[in-house]
Amino acid sequence: MDAALPATPAADAPLTAILDHLQAALAAGAPEVTILALDPDHGAGCYAGEPLTVDGVAGRHRPWRVWVELADRLELRLGTPRPAAGPLIAVRFSRRAPTPALPRDPRERYGATSDFARASKLEEPGFVLDFADAVARAGLTADARVLVLGVNRGDELALLQRAVPGLSGSRMTGIDHSPSALAIARARFPDATLLEADLAHLDRLGLGAFDLIVAIATLQSPGIDDRAVLRALTQHHLADDAAIILGIPNGRYRDGELSHGARMKNFAQPELGLVVKDLAFYRKYLQQHRMQVYVTGHHELLVTGVRRARPEP
Ligand SMILES: C[S@@+](CC[C@H](N)C(=O)[O-])C[C@H]1O[C@@H](n2cnc3c(N)ncnc32)[C@H](O)[C@@H]1O
């Protein structure tokens, strides 16, 4: 090993020593780093870092959550741990590949040939659970009219049909400016109305009013004036007793992995300033428009506004 690198930490080393070793090895250009650790199955009930001796080997308990979080925060890939000597396991971290260049056509940035098209919202457990809860708050019936902005390949449409039994494609409208993503959505949902349009010009589409409007990871897209779109939605496209779900990304995909936390240029760790600003604005705006507002989510923060019809006097 390079003499300049901190020594490979022993199984009873503190987390800070592991962190120092990983960061120094990565800075020195190592493609991957392996750490020997106690198999956490030996430490059920122990807290992270709690000293533990197993079969005469001194170590510290660390649940998988710690290794997963460490890889996530350093934007590394975590390999499947392999058995090592005795109660030890080998935990391997490797670098993620850089993000491929975006398609040149700005409308195809998230199109069928983009890296984004390989990721599926339907395979993110937190999103599936949080979105189902948000839709349940809207209290929709099968005849509800639903609008999805930035519909892309239609993942949200699939989750809406899962959450609202009997909701047919013909009650769903989706808008996007990516022709290739819309072609996939049309094949998946032949009955839905799927419009190729710019969200800046919703007024040209003759959309009418909806019982639920969904915009996931869309209002933050370059070139979109999220405040103007939100104003247009609340003034012209929300029915009296309607709901809205706005998703703000709080993570990013890289080389197949999703890392938590909004990442800003020149920050090694997540910086949430813009996320908090947008979240606070949406929450206040929807409250001012007589909505009860809920904020949920993890990698995707969901601001859900539900407007209940005023009870008859
Ligand atoms: C980050 S993707 C999110 C897609 C999907 N909602 C999801 O969460 O998986 C943003 C989507 O908004 C679309 N989009 C971005 N700007 C747009 C605009 N000005 N008009 C219409 N669609 C736009 C993109 O083509 C893309 O499908």
The ligand as an SDF file (V2000), in Angstrom:
LIG
                    3D

 27 29  0  0  0  0  0  0  0  0999 V2000
  -36.6450   14.6360  -14.6090 C   0  0  0  0  0  0  0  0  0  0  0  0
  -37.8400   14.1600  -15.7810 S   0  0  0  0  0  0  0  0  0  0  0  0
  -39.1070   13.4870  -14.7260 C   0  0  0  0  0  0  0  0  0  0  0  0
  -39.9640   12.5030  -15.4500 C   0  0  0  0  0  0  0  0  0  0  0  0
  -40.9960   11.7970  -14.5800 C   0  0  0  0  0  0  0  0  0  0  0  0
  -41.9650   12.7420  -14.0610 N   0  0  0  0  0  0  0  0  0  0  0  0
  -40.3020   11.0730  -13.4460 C   0  0  0  0  0  0  0  0  0  0  0  0
  -40.3040   11.5880  -12.3200 O   0  0  0  0  0  0  0  0  0  0  0  0
  -39.7560    9.9910  -13.6890 O   0  0  0  0  0  0  0  0  0  0  0  0
  -38.5660   15.7170  -16.2750 C   0  0  0  0  0  0  0  0  0  0  0  0
  -39.5970   15.5400  -17.3940 C   0  0  0  0  0  0  0  0  0  0  0  0
  -40.1460   16.8100  -17.7170 O   0  0  0  0  0  0  0  0  0  0  0  0
  -40.0900   16.9920  -19.1300 C   0  0  0  0  0  0  0  0  0  0  0  0
  -39.9500   18.4340  -19.3780 N   0  0  0  0  0  0  0  0  0  0  0  0
  -38.9310   19.2470  -18.9680 C   0  0  0  0  0  0  0  0  0  0  0  0
  -39.1530   20.5140  -19.3620 N   0  0  0  0  0  0  0  0  0  0  0  0
  -40.3220   20.5090  -20.0340 C   0  0  0  0  0  0  0  0  0  0  0  0
  -41.0690   21.5190  -20.6880 C   0  0  0  0  0  0  0  0  0  0  0  0
  -40.6570   22.7990  -20.7330 N   0  0  0  0  0  0  0  0  0  0  0  0
  -42.2150   21.1710  -21.2930 N   0  0  0  0  0  0  0  0  0  0  0  0
  -42.6550   19.8900  -21.2690 C   0  0  0  0  0  0  0  0  0  0  0  0
  -41.9930   18.8840  -20.6680 N   0  0  0  0  0  0  0  0  0  0  0  0
  -40.8370   19.1990  -20.0480 C   0  0  0  0  0  0  0  0  0  0  0  0
  -38.8880   16.1910  -19.5740 C   0  0  0  0  0  0  0  0  0  0  0  0
  -38.9450   15.8170  -20.9390 O   0  0  0  0  0  0  0  0  0  0  0  0
  -38.9750   14.9810  -18.6530 C   0  0  0  0  0  0  0  0  0  0  0  0
  -39.7760   13.9600  -19.1740 O   0  0  0  0  0  0  0  0  0  0  0  0
  1  2  1  0
  2  3  1  0
  2 10  1  0
  3  4  1  0
  4  5  1  0
  5  6  1  0
  5  7  1  0
  7  8  2  0
  7  9  1  0
 10 11  1  0
 11 12  1  0
 11 26  1  0
 12 13  1  0
 13 14  1  0
 13 24  1  0
 14 15  1  0
 14 23  1  0
 15 16  2  0
 16 17  1  0
 17 18  1  0
 17 23  2  0
 18 19  1  0
 18 20  2  0
 20 21  1  0
 21 22  2  0
 22 23  1  0
 24 25  1  0
 24 26  1  0
 26 27  1  0
M  CHG  2   2   1   9  -1
M  END
$$$$
